[in-house]
Amino acid sequence: MSFYTQDASAHSSDFTIRPFHSDDLPIIQDIRHQAFANIFADWQNQLGQSLYGLVYKNVDKEQADYLQEVAMEGRVFVLTCKQGNVAGFISFSMDLNTGIGELGLNAVAPAYQGQGCSRLMYEYAFSCMRAKGITAVKVSTGADKAHEPARRAYQKVGFQQGIASTTLLKPL
C-alpha cells in the first residue's frame, strides 16, 4: 500500500483540504463519534443489547484507535472552512501494484453537512490517486438504513452498485 504523503492541499471558495496535523486529532475524533453514533445505535437496535454487547461492545473505541493509527501514518486529510474550523476528514490508501485505491474512514461534521464537503473530499482523494496512476477506486459501506446518507454521497461522485454482503452473527 502507498499513502499520499506529499504536502498537497486543495480548496474551493469555502473549504480547504490539507494534511492532518496531530492537534486535529481531538476534533476529528469528535466528528467521527458524531457521525457514527447513529450507525452504532442502529446496529444495537437491529441486534438487541445482548448480541450487540457481545460483538460490538468496544466498536467506538476500536474505531477511534483505528482513526488515530491511520492519521499518524499520514493517511488522513482534513477539510477546513474559511474560519479555519475542521469540517471533516477523509482517509484513503493506494495499492500501486494493482492500481486500486480505497476510500477509508471519512466523515463531515453535522454543521457542515449538505454543503458539498463529502464531494470535495472524495474528489481530492481521486485527484491524489490519479496522480499516482491509480485506475479504479473502491469504498466499503453498510447496507443498513443508517448508512444510507453515505451510500448516496458515494453514488453522487460516481460509485456504482458493488458486491452486496451481509454479516451474520450468532452468540455462543
PyRosetta script that sets phi, psi and omega in degrees:
from pyrosetta import init, pose_from_sequence

init()
pose = pose_from_sequence("MSFYTQDASAHSSDFTIRPFHSDDLPIIQDIRHQAFANIFADWQNQLGQSLYGLVYKNVDKEQADYLQEVAMEGRVFVLTCKQGNVAGFISFSMDLNTGIGELGLNAVAPAYQGQGCSRLMYEYAFSCMRAKGITAVKVSTGADKAHEPARRAYQKVGFQQGIASTTLLKPL")
pose.set_psi(1, 144.8)
pose.set_omega(1, 176.3)
pose.set_phi(2, -118.5)
pose.set_psi(2, 145.5)
pose.set_omega(2, 177.9)
pose.set_phi(3, -116.0)
pose.set_psi(3, 147.0)
pose.set_omega(3, 179.9)
pose.set_phi(4, -85.3)
pose.set_psi(4, 104.4)
pose.set_omega(4, -174.5)
pose.set_phi(5, -110.4)
pose.set_psi(5, -2.3)
pose.set_omega(5, 177.9)
pose.set_phi(6, -59.9)
pose.set_psi(6, 142.2)
pose.set_omega(6, -179.0)
pose.set_phi(7, -76.9)
pose.set_psi(7, 68.6)
pose.set_omega(7, -178.5)
pose.set_phi(8, -99.1)
pose.set_psi(8, 155.1)
pose.set_omega(8, 173.1)
pose.set_phi(9, -143.4)
pose.set_psi(9, 161.1)
pose.set_omega(9, 177.6)
pose.set_phi(10, -139.4)
pose.set_psi(10, 155.7)
pose.set_omega(10, 178.9)
pose.set_phi(11, -153.5)
pose.set_psi(11, 155.3)
pose.set_omega(11, 169.8)
pose.set_phi(12, -113.6)
pose.set_psi(12, -171.6)
pose.set_omega(12, -179.7)
pose.set_phi(13, -68.1)
pose.set_psi(13, -24.8)
pose.set_omega(13, -176.5)
pose.set_phi(14, -110.4)
pose.set_psi(14, -19.8)
pose.set_omega(14, -172.9)
pose.set_phi(15, -135.5)
pose.set_psi(15, 154.6)
pose.set_omega(15, 176.5)
pose.set_phi(16, -130.4)
pose.set_psi(16, 140.5)
pose.set_omega(16, 173.6)
pose.set_phi(17, -108.5)
pose.set_psi(17, 132.8)
pose.set_omega(17, -179.5)
pose.set_phi(18, -142.8)
pose.set_psi(18, 164.3)
pose.set_omega(18, 176.3)
pose.set_phi(19, -62.9)
pose.set_psi(19, 153.0)
pose.set_omega(19, 176.1)
pose.set_phi(20, -62.5)
pose.set_psi(20, 140.0)
pose.set_omega(20, 169.6)
pose.set_phi(21, -116.1)
pose.set_psi(21, 148.0)
pose.set_omega(21, -175.3)
pose.set_phi(22, -57.2)
pose.set_psi(22, -29.8)
pose.set_omega(22, 178.9)
pose.set_phi(23, -74.6)
pose.set_psi(23, -5.6)
pose.set_omega(23, 174.2)
pose.set_phi(24, -78.9)
pose.set_psi(24, -17.0)
pose.set_omega(24, -170.4)
pose.set_phi(25, -55.5)
pose.set_psi(25, -47.6)
pose.set_omega(25, -179.4)
pose.set_phi(26, -59.6)
pose.set_psi(26, -40.3)
pose.set_omega(26, -177.3)
pose.set_phi(27, -73.8)
pose.set_psi(27, -38.1)
pose.set_omega(27, 178.6)
pose.set_phi(28, -71.0)
pose.set_psi(28, -30.0)
pose.set_omega(28, 174.6)
pose.set_phi(29, -65.6)
pose.set_psi(29, -39.6)
pose.set_omega(29, 178.3)
pose.set_phi(30, -65.0)
pose.set_psi(30, -43.3)
pose.set_omega(30, 177.6)
pose.set_phi(31, -61.3)
pose.set_psi(31, -44.9)
pose.set_omega(31, 178.3)
pose.set_phi(32, -58.5)
pose.set_psi(32, -48.0)
pose.set_omega(32, -178.2)
pose.set_phi(33, -60.4)
pose.set_psi(33, -45.2)
pose.set_omega(33, 178.9)
pose.set_phi(34, -63.1)
pose.set_psi(34, -42.1)
pose.set_omega(34, -176.4)
pose.set_phi(35, -67.9)
pose.set_psi(35, -34.3)
pose.set_omega(35, -174.7)
pose.set_phi(36, -99.8)
pose.set_psi(36, -5.5)
pose.set_omega(36, -179.9)
pose.set_phi(37, -58.3)
pose.set_psi(37, -44.8)
pose.set_omega(37, 179.3)
pose.set_phi(38, -66.4)
pose.set_psi(38, -35.5)
pose.set_omega(38, 179.2)
pose.set_phi(39, -65.8)
pose.set_psi(39, -47.9)
pose.set_omega(39, 179.8)
pose.set_phi(40, -64.7)
pose.set_psi(40, -37.2)
pose.set_omega(40, 176.9)
pose.set_phi(41, -64.6)
pose.set_psi(41, -39.5)
pose.set_omega(41, 178.3)
pose.set_phi(42, -64.2)
pose.set_psi(42, -42.0)
pose.set_omega(42, 177.3)
pose.set_phi(43, -60.1)
pose.set_psi(43, -43.1)
pose.set_omega(43, -179.6)
pose.set_phi(44, -62.3)
pose.set_psi(44, -41.7)
pose.set_omega(44, 177.6)
pose.set_phi(45, -63.9)
pose.set_psi(45, -39.9)
pose.set_omega(45, -179.2)
pose.set_phi(46, -69.1)
pose.set_psi(46, -39.8)
pose.set_omega(46, -173.1)
pose.set_phi(47, -92.5)
pose.set_psi(47, -22.1)
pose.set_omega(47, -171.3)
pose.set_phi(48, 86.3)
pose.set_psi(48, 154.8)
pose.set_omega(48, -175.0)
pose.set_phi(49, -60.1)
pose.set_psi(49, -40.8)
pose.set_omega(49, -174.9)
pose.set_phi(50, -63.1)
pose.set_psi(50, -55.3)
pose.set_omega(50, -178.3)
pose.set_phi(51, -68.0)
pose.set_psi(51, -40.9)
pose.set_omega(51, 177.2)
pose.set_phi(52, -57.6)
pose.set_psi(52, -44.6)
pose.set_omega(52, -179.9)
pose.set_phi(53, -62.7)
pose.set_psi(53, -33.7)
pose.set_omega(53, 178.3)
pose.set_phi(54, -71.0)
pose.set_psi(54, -42.7)
pose.set_omega(54, -170.6)
pose.set_phi(55, -95.3)
pose.set_psi(55, -38.4)
pose.set_omega(55, -170.8)
pose.set_phi(56, -120.7)
pose.set_psi(56, 21.0)
pose.set_omega(56, -174.4)
pose.set_phi(57, -59.5)
pose.set_psi(57, -27.3)
pose.set_omega(57, -178.7)
pose.set_phi(58, -111.9)
pose.set_psi(58, 19.0)
pose.set_omega(58, -171.9)
pose.set_phi(59, -60.6)
pose.set_psi(59, -39.6)
pose.set_omega(59, -179.0)
pose.set_phi(60, -65.6)
pose.set_psi(60, -44.5)
pose.set_omega(60, 178.9)
pose.set_phi(61, -66.0)
pose.set_psi(61, -41.8)
pose.set_omega(61, 179.2)
pose.set_phi(62, -61.7)
pose.set_psi(62, -41.3)
pose.set_omega(62, 179.0)
pose.set_phi(63, -68.3)
pose.set_psi(63, -39.0)
pose.set_omega(63, 177.2)
pose.set_phi(64, -62.1)
pose.set_psi(64, -42.9)
pose.set_omega(64, 178.1)
pose.set_phi(65, -63.4)
pose.set_psi(65, -40.9)
pose.set_omega(65, 178.8)
pose.set_phi(66, -63.2)
pose.set_psi(66, -44.8)
pose.set_omega(66, 179.2)
pose.set_phi(67, -60.8)
pose.set_psi(67, -43.2)
pose.set_omega(67, 178.5)
pose.set_phi(68, -61.2)
pose.set_psi(68, -42.5)
pose.set_omega(68, 179.9)
pose.set_phi(69, -60.8)
pose.set_psi(69, -51.5)
pose.set_omega(69, -177.6)
pose.set_phi(70, -69.0)
pose.set_psi(70, -30.6)
pose.set_omega(70, 177.3)
pose.set_phi(71, -65.4)
pose.set_psi(71, -44.2)
pose.set_omega(71, -179.0)
pose.set_phi(72, -70.4)
pose.set_psi(72, -20.5)
pose.set_omega(72, 175.8)
pose.set_phi(73, -81.4)
pose.set_psi(73, -4.8)
pose.set_omega(73, -178.9)
pose.set_phi(74, 85.2)
pose.set_psi(74, 20.3)
pose.set_omega(74, -177.5)
pose.set_phi(75, -100.9)
pose.set_psi(75, 10.0)
pose.set_omega(75, -178.1)
pose.set_phi(76, -120.6)
pose.set_psi(76, 138.3)
pose.set_omega(76, 173.9)
pose.set_phi(77, -123.3)
pose.set_psi(77, 145.8)
pose.set_omega(77, -178.5)
pose.set_phi(78, -113.0)
pose.set_psi(78, 149.0)
pose.set_omega(78, 178.0)
pose.set_phi(79, -104.6)
pose.set_psi(79, 124.3)
pose.set_omega(79, 178.3)
pose.set_phi(80, -118.0)
pose.set_psi(80, 152.8)
pose.set_omega(80, 177.4)
pose.set_phi(81, -93.9)
pose.set_psi(81, 178.2)
pose.set_omega(81, -177.1)
pose.set_phi(82, -53.8)
pose.set_psi(82, -37.2)
pose.set_omega(82, -178.0)
pose.set_phi(83, -77.5)
pose.set_psi(83, -4.3)
pose.set_omega(83, 178.4)
pose.set_phi(84, 93.2)
pose.set_psi(84, -4.3)
pose.set_omega(84, 178.8)
pose.set_phi(85, -69.2)
pose.set_psi(85, 143.1)
pose.set_omega(85, 175.7)
pose.set_phi(86, -75.7)
pose.set_psi(86, 123.5)
pose.set_omega(86, -177.3)
pose.set_phi(87, -103.8)
pose.set_psi(87, -19.1)
pose.set_omega(87, -178.8)
pose.set_phi(88, -177.6)
pose.set_psi(88, 179.7)
pose.set_omega(88, 178.2)
pose.set_phi(89, -151.5)
pose.set_psi(89, 158.5)
pose.set_omega(89, 176.1)
pose.set_phi(90, -145.1)
pose.set_psi(90, 141.5)
pose.set_omega(90, 171.8)
pose.set_phi(91, -118.9)
pose.set_psi(91, 150.4)
pose.set_omega(91, 177.0)
pose.set_phi(92, -159.1)
pose.set_psi(92, 161.4)
pose.set_omega(92, 178.8)
pose.set_phi(93, -140.5)
pose.set_psi(93, 165.4)
pose.set_omega(93, -178.3)
pose.set_phi(94, -138.9)
pose.set_psi(94, 135.0)
pose.set_omega(94, 173.0)
pose.set_phi(95, -104.1)
pose.set_psi(95, 103.0)
pose.set_omega(95, -176.0)
pose.set_phi(96, -68.9)
pose.set_psi(96, -21.9)
pose.set_omega(96, 178.0)
pose.set_phi(97, -72.6)
pose.set_psi(97, -39.3)
pose.set_omega(97, -178.2)
pose.set_phi(98, -96.8)
pose.set_psi(98, -17.5)
pose.set_omega(98, -176.7)
pose.set_phi(99, 77.6)
pose.set_psi(99, 19.1)
pose.set_omega(99, -177.9)
pose.set_phi(100, -109.2)
pose.set_psi(100, 130.1)
pose.set_omega(100, 173.7)
pose.set_phi(101, -104.4)
pose.set_psi(101, 163.4)
pose.set_omega(101, 178.8)
pose.set_phi(102, -144.2)
pose.set_psi(102, 128.3)
pose.set_omega(102, 171.0)
pose.set_phi(103, -76.9)
pose.set_psi(103, 137.0)
pose.set_omega(103, 179.0)
pose.set_phi(104, -109.9)
pose.set_psi(104, -148.5)
pose.set_omega(104, -178.6)
pose.set_phi(105, -58.4)
pose.set_psi(105, 131.6)
pose.set_omega(105, 178.7)
pose.set_phi(106, -155.4)
pose.set_psi(106, 152.8)
pose.set_omega(106, 179.7)
pose.set_phi(107, -164.9)
pose.set_psi(107, 156.6)
pose.set_omega(107, 176.0)
pose.set_phi(108, -120.9)
pose.set_psi(108, 136.7)
pose.set_omega(108, 178.1)
pose.set_phi(109, -60.7)
pose.set_psi(109, 142.4)
pose.set_omega(109, -178.4)
pose.set_phi(110, -50.9)
pose.set_psi(110, -38.1)
pose.set_omega(110, -177.9)
pose.set_phi(111, -65.1)
pose.set_psi(111, -19.0)
pose.set_omega(111, -176.5)
pose.set_phi(112, -111.1)
pose.set_psi(112, 1.5)
pose.set_omega(112, 179.8)
pose.set_phi(113, -68.3)
pose.set_psi(113, 149.0)
pose.set_omega(113, 179.5)
pose.set_phi(114, 81.1)
pose.set_psi(114, 11.9)
pose.set_omega(114, -178.7)
pose.set_phi(115, -115.4)
pose.set_psi(115, 15.0)
pose.set_omega(115, 178.8)
pose.set_phi(116, 84.2)
pose.set_psi(116, 11.7)
pose.set_omega(116, -177.3)
pose.set_phi(117, -64.8)
pose.set_psi(117, -45.0)
pose.set_omega(117, 179.9)
pose.set_phi(118, -59.7)
pose.set_psi(118, -47.2)
pose.set_omega(118, 179.8)
pose.set_phi(119, -56.9)
pose.set_psi(119, -45.6)
pose.set_omega(119, -179.6)
pose.set_phi(120, -61.4)
pose.set_psi(120, -43.5)
pose.set_omega(120, 179.6)
pose.set_phi(121, -65.9)
pose.set_psi(121, -43.1)
pose.set_omega(121, -180.0)
pose.set_phi(122, -64.9)
pose.set_psi(122, -44.6)
pose.set_omega(122, 179.8)
pose.set_phi(123, -63.2)
pose.set_psi(123, -35.3)
pose.set_omega(123, 175.6)
pose.set_phi(124, -62.0)
pose.set_psi(124, -48.1)
pose.set_omega(124, 179.3)
pose.set_phi(125, -60.0)
pose.set_psi(125, -43.2)
pose.set_omega(125, 179.0)
pose.set_phi(126, -60.6)
pose.set_psi(126, -41.3)
pose.set_omega(126, 179.7)
pose.set_phi(127, -62.8)
pose.set_psi(127, -44.2)
pose.set_omega(127, 177.5)
pose.set_phi(128, -61.5)
pose.set_psi(128, -40.3)
pose.set_omega(128, -179.2)
pose.set_phi(129, -66.7)
pose.set_psi(129, -45.4)
pose.set_omega(129, 178.5)
pose.set_phi(130, -58.3)
pose.set_psi(130, -39.9)
pose.set_omega(130, -179.2)
pose.set_phi(131, -62.8)
pose.set_psi(131, -23.3)
pose.set_omega(131, 179.0)
pose.set_phi(132, -100.3)
pose.set_psi(132, 6.6)
pose.set_omega(132, 177.2)
pose.set_phi(133, 86.0)
pose.set_psi(133, 13.6)
pose.set_omega(133, 178.4)
pose.set_phi(134, -70.0)
pose.set_psi(134, 136.5)
pose.set_omega(134, -175.0)
pose.set_phi(135, -110.1)
pose.set_psi(135, -13.8)
pose.set_omega(135, 177.6)
pose.set_phi(136, -151.3)
pose.set_psi(136, 154.4)
pose.set_omega(136, 179.9)
pose.set_phi(137, -134.2)
pose.set_psi(137, 145.1)
pose.set_omega(137, 177.6)
pose.set_phi(138, -127.0)
pose.set_psi(138, 160.7)
pose.set_omega(138, 175.4)
pose.set_phi(139, -147.3)
pose.set_psi(139, 143.3)
pose.set_omega(139, 176.8)
pose.set_phi(140, -110.6)
pose.set_psi(140, 137.1)
pose.set_omega(140, 178.3)
pose.set_phi(141, -149.7)
pose.set_psi(141, 163.2)
pose.set_omega(141, -178.9)
pose.set_phi(142, -75.2)
pose.set_psi(142, 154.4)
pose.set_omega(142, 176.6)
pose.set_phi(143, -95.9)
pose.set_psi(143, 0.7)
pose.set_omega(143, -178.3)
pose.set_phi(144, -77.6)
pose.set_psi(144, 167.3)
pose.set_omega(144, -178.0)
pose.set_phi(145, -60.0)
pose.set_psi(145, -37.3)
pose.set_omega(145, -177.7)
pose.set_phi(146, -64.2)
pose.set_psi(146, -25.3)
pose.set_omega(146, 178.9)
pose.set_phi(147, -89.6)
pose.set_psi(147, 0.2)
pose.set_omega(147, -176.8)
pose.set_phi(148, -55.2)
pose.set_psi(148, -44.2)
pose.set_omega(148, 178.1)
pose.set_phi(149, -60.3)
pose.set_psi(149, -37.7)
pose.set_omega(149, 178.2)
pose.set_phi(150, -65.9)
pose.set_psi(150, -44.1)
pose.set_omega(150, 179.1)
pose.set_phi(151, -60.2)
pose.set_psi(151, -42.5)
pose.set_omega(151, 178.6)
pose.set_phi(152, -62.0)
pose.set_psi(152, -42.8)
pose.set_omega(152, 179.8)
pose.set_phi(153, -61.8)
pose.set_psi(153, -42.0)
pose.set_omega(153, 178.5)
pose.set_phi(154, -66.1)
pose.set_psi(154, -40.7)
pose.set_omega(154, 179.3)
pose.set_phi(155, -65.2)
pose.set_psi(155, -33.8)
pose.set_omega(155, 179.7)
pose.set_phi(156, -64.0)
pose.set_psi(156, -25.2)
pose.set_omega(156, 178.6)
pose.set_phi(157, -101.9)
pose.set_psi(157, 15.4)
pose.set_omega(157, 170.5)
pose.set_phi(158, 103.9)
pose.set_psi(158, -2.0)
pose.set_omega(158, 175.9)
pose.set_phi(159, -65.8)
pose.set_psi(159, 138.5)
pose.set_omega(159, -178.9)
pose.set_phi(160, -110.6)
pose.set_psi(160, 174.8)
pose.set_omega(160, 179.7)
pose.set_phi(161, -52.4)
pose.set_psi(161, 135.1)
pose.set_omega(161, -179.9)
pose.set_phi(162, -113.4)
pose.set_psi(162, -151.2)
pose.set_omega(162, -178.8)
pose.set_phi(163, -92.6)
pose.set_psi(163, 119.1)
pose.set_omega(163, 179.1)
pose.set_phi(164, -73.8)
pose.set_psi(164, 144.6)
pose.set_omega(164, 175.0)
pose.set_phi(165, -146.7)
pose.set_psi(165, 165.3)
pose.set_omega(165, 176.8)
pose.set_phi(166, -141.2)
pose.set_psi(166, 155.3)
pose.set_omega(166, 176.2)
pose.set_phi(167, -111.5)
pose.set_psi(167, 120.2)
pose.set_omega(167, 178.3)
pose.set_phi(168, -103.2)
pose.set_psi(168, 138.9)
pose.set_omega(168, -176.4)
pose.set_phi(169, -126.5)
pose.set_psi(169, 148.8)
pose.set_omega(169, 178.1)
pose.set_phi(170, -148.2)
pose.set_psi(170, 125.5)
pose.set_omega(170, 175.2)
pose.set_phi(171, -72.9)
pose.set_psi(171, 147.7)
pose.set_omega(171, 178.0)
pose.set_phi(172, -112.6)
pose.dump_pdb("model.pdb")
